[in-house]
Amino acid sequence: MNAQAKPWHGVLVATALPLREDPTGRLAVDFDGYAEHLTWLAGGGCHGVVPNGSLGEYQTLTAEERARVVTTAVEAAPEGFTVMPGVAAYGADEARRWAEQAAEAGASAVMLLPPNAYRADERAVLAHYREVARAGLPVVAYNNPIDTKVDLVPELLAELYHEGLIVAVKEFTGDVRRGYRIHELAPGLDVLCGSDDVALELAVAGSPGWIAGYPNAFPRACAELWRAASAGDLNPALPLYRTLHPLLRWDARTEFVQAIKFSMDIAGRYGGPCRHPRVPLTAEHADTVRKATEKALAEGLV
C-alpha cells in the first residue's frame, strides 16, 4: 500500500503488459492477467504502478486497449495504491485526452513525455505541458532525451515547475548530478529515479520515488532496496544492489522490455512476448539475462 506523502512517491512499477496469442495468431492483451499482476506487485511491497509507459508497449496498443489498461489498473488497485498512467502522444491535444481519460478512470496523477513527434524547442515544450495540465491531474514530467531527443534540462524543468505545470520529474538520463542542480533551481520539485541502475545513488541523495522496471520480476527485493537505501542503511542495500545491478542496467538498454519480460518468465511470473517492432532477445542477450536472473533467484531474491 502507498503510505507515501504524495501519490508519485515510493516504488512505482512501470508495468509490463501480458500479451497472449489469440485464435487468430494475434498477440492480445490479457487484461485479467494484468489485473492479477498489479495485485501481486502491491503484495510485494510496491506503492503503485505506471501503466502505458514504454515498458507497457503503449505505442503498439489500439486506443481501446490503451484506455482499458488504465481502467483495469484502477479497478485492480487496492486502496492507497497509486495508478499514474503514461499519457505520452505525438501532440498535446491527444496527450490531454489521455490525461482526461486517466482522470475519469480515477487515476491520481499522470506521467508525460515532452512532444515526441519532433525535436521540440523550449516554447513547444512549455505549450505542450500547459495543454496537458489543463486536464487537472498532477503531472510528472518524464525526461528521456535518449528517445525523444528533447532534454528537459534543469532550467527548463524549473520553468515548468514555477508555472505550476509539473509536480515531479522522472529523470532517466542516468546523470545523478542533475538532481542537485534541479533542487537548487526548483526546491519543491520532486526528482524521481527514472533509471533502475542508479536507484541506490538517487535514494541516498533523497529522491522520494523510483519509477522502476525490474520490480515486475523482483518486487520484494526492489522494494527492500529502495527502503533501505532511502533510510541510509547501506548494510542491506549495497549487497542487494550489487546482486540486482546486472539486471537493473538492462532498464537503460534498447532491449529493456524483452529483458524484463524474460526475467519475469524465468522467475515464474508470466512476461511473455512483445509486439512488433520488438523482436526476441538474441541468444547472447538471453543467456546474459538468464544467468543474472538465476543468480538473483539462487540468492533468495523475489
Residue pairs with C-beta under 8 A, 6 or more apart in sequence:
1 42
1 47
1 78
1 79
1 80
1 81
2 9
2 10
2 47
2 48
2 80
2 81
2 82
3 47
3 80
4 10
4 47
4 208
4 209
5 208
6 167
6 168
6 190
6 208
7 48
7 82
7 84
7 108
7 109
7 138
8 48
8 82
8 84
8 109
8 138
8 140
8 167
8 168
8 190
8 192
8 208
8 209
9 47
9 190
9 208
9 209
10 46
10 47
10 48
10 82
10 208
10 209
10 210
10 226
11 45
11 46
11 47
11 48
11 209
11 210
11 212
11 215
11 222
11 223
11 226
12 46
12 47
12 48
12 49
12 50
12 82
12 84
12 209
12 210
12 211
12 212
13 41
13 46
13 48
13 49
13 50
13 212
13 213
13 215
13 216
13 219
14 49
14 50
14 53
14 54
14 55
14 56
14 211
14 212
14 213
15 34
15 37
15 38
15 41
15 49
15 50
15 51
15 53
15 55
15 56
15 73
15 216
16 37
16 55
16 56
16 213
16 216
16 257
16 260
16 261
16 264
16 271
17 29
17 34
17 56
17 57
17 69
18 29
18 30
18 33
18 34
18 37
18 270
18 271
18 272
19 27
19 28
19 29
19 30
19 57
19 272
19 273
19 274
19 275
20 27
20 28
20 30
20 33
20 272
21 27
21 28
22 28
27 273
27 275
29 61
29 65
29 68
29 69
31 68
31 69
31 72
33 270
34 69
34 72
34 73
34 76
35 72
35 73
35 75
35 76
36 76
37 216
37 269
37 270
38 49
38 73
38 76
38 77
38 81
39 76
39 78
40 219
40 269
41 49
41 215
41 216
41 219
42 77
42 78
42 81
44 215
44 219
44 220
44 223
44 302
45 219
45 220
45 223
45 224
45 227
46 215
46 219
46 222
46 223
47 81
47 82
48 77
48 81
48 82
48 83
48 84
49 73
49 77
49 81
49 82
49 83
49 84
50 56
50 84
50 85
50 86
50 111
50 211
51 69
51 70
51 73
51 83
51 85
51 86
52 58
52 61
52 66
52 69
52 70
52 85
52 86
52 87
52 88
52 98
53 86
53 111
53 211
54 86
54 147
54 256
54 257
55 213
55 216
55 256
55 257
55 260
56 69
56 86
57 257
57 274
57 275
57 278
58 66
58 69
58 86
58 88
60 275
60 276
61 69
66 98
67 101
67 105
69 85
70 83
70 85
70 101
70 102
70 105
70 107
71 105
73 83
73 85
73 107
74 83
74 105
74 106
74 107
77 83
82 108
82 109
83 105
83 106
83 107
83 108
84 107
84 108
84 109
84 110
84 111
84 140
85 98
85 102
85 107
85 110
85 111
86 110
86 111
86 112
86 113
86 142
87 95
87 96
87 98
87 99
87 102
87 110
87 111
87 112
87 132
88 95
88 111
88 112
88 113
88 116
88 142
89 95
89 97
89 98
89 116
90 115
90 116
90 117
91 115
91 117
92 115
92 127
92 128
92 131
92 132
93 131
95 112
95 128
95 131
95 132
96 131
96 132
96 134
96 135
98 110
99 110
99 112
99 132
99 135
99 137
99 139
100 135
102 110
102 135
102 137
103 135
103 136
103 137
107 137
108 137
108 138
109 137
109 138
109 139
109 140
109 167
110 132
110 135
110 137
110 138
110 139
110 140
111 139
111 140
111 141
111 142
111 170
111 211
112 128
112 129
112 132
112 139
112 140
112 141
112 142
112 166
113 142
113 144
113 148
114 120
114 125
114 128
114 129
114 141
114 142
114 143
114 148
114 150
114 152
115 124
115 125
115 128
115 148
115 150
116 147
116 148
116 150
119 149
119 150
120 128
120 150
122 156
122 159
125 150
125 152
125 156
125 160
126 159
126 160
126 163
126 165
129 139
129 141
129 160
129 165
129 166
130 163
130 165
132 139
133 139
133 164
133 165
133 166
138 167
138 168
139 165
139 166
139 167
140 166
140 167
140 168
140 169
140 170
140 192
141 152
141 157
141 160
141 166
141 168
141 169
141 170
142 169
142 170
142 172
142 194
143 151
143 152
143 157
143 169
143 170
143 171
143 172
143 173
143 194
144 170
144 172
144 194
145 151
145 152
145 173
146 172
146 173
151 173
152 160
152 169
154 178
154 181
154 182
154 184
154 185
154 186
155 185
157 166
157 169
157 182
157 185
157 186
157 189
158 182
158 185
158 186
158 189
160 166
161 167
161 186
161 188
161 189
162 186
166 189
167 189
167 190
168 189
168 190
168 191
168 192
168 209
169 182
169 189
169 190
169 191
169 192
169 194
170 192
170 193
170 194
170 211
171 178
171 179
171 182
171 191
171 192
171 193
171 194
171 195
171 202
172 194
172 195
172 252
173 195
174 195
174 197
174 198
174 252
176 198
176 201
176 202
176 205
178 191
179 191
179 202
179 205
179 207
180 205
182 189
182 191
183 189
183 191
190 207
190 208
190 209
191 202
191 207
192 207
192 208
192 209
192 210
192 211
193 199
193 202
193 203
193 207
193 209
193 210
193 211
193 212
194 211
195 251
195 252
196 210
196 212
196 213
196 214
196 247
196 248
196 249
196 250
196 251
196 252
197 245
197 248
197 249
197 251
197 252
199 210
199 212
199 222
199 225
199 226
199 229
199 241
199 248
200 225
200 229
200 237
200 238
200 241
202 210
203 210
203 225
203 226
203 229
203 230
203 237
204 229
204 230
204 232
204 234
207 230
210 222
210 226
212 222
212 226
212 251
213 250
213 251
213 256
213 260
214 222
214 244
214 247
214 248
214 250
214 251
214 260
214 263
215 222
215 223
216 260
216 261
216 263
216 264
216 269
216 271
217 247
217 260
217 263
217 264
217 266
217 267
217 269
217 271
217 293
218 244
218 247
218 263
218 267
218 296
218 301
218 302
219 302
220 301
220 302
221 240
221 243
221 244
221 296
221 301
221 302
222 244
224 236
224 240
225 237
225 240
225 241
225 244
228 234
228 235
228 236
228 237
228 240
229 237
229 241
240 301
241 248
243 295
243 296
243 299
243 301
244 296
244 301
246 288
246 292
246 295
247 259
247 263
247 289
247 292
247 293
247 296
250 256
250 259
250 260
250 289
251 260
253 259
255 278
255 281
255 285
257 274
257 278
258 274
258 278
258 279
258 280
258 281
258 285
259 281
259 285
259 289
260 271
261 271
261 272
261 273
261 274
262 271
262 281
262 286
262 289
262 290
262 293
263 271
263 289
263 292
263 293
264 270
264 271
265 271
265 272
266 289
266 290
266 293
266 294
266 297
267 293
267 297
267 302
273 280
274 280
280 286
281 289
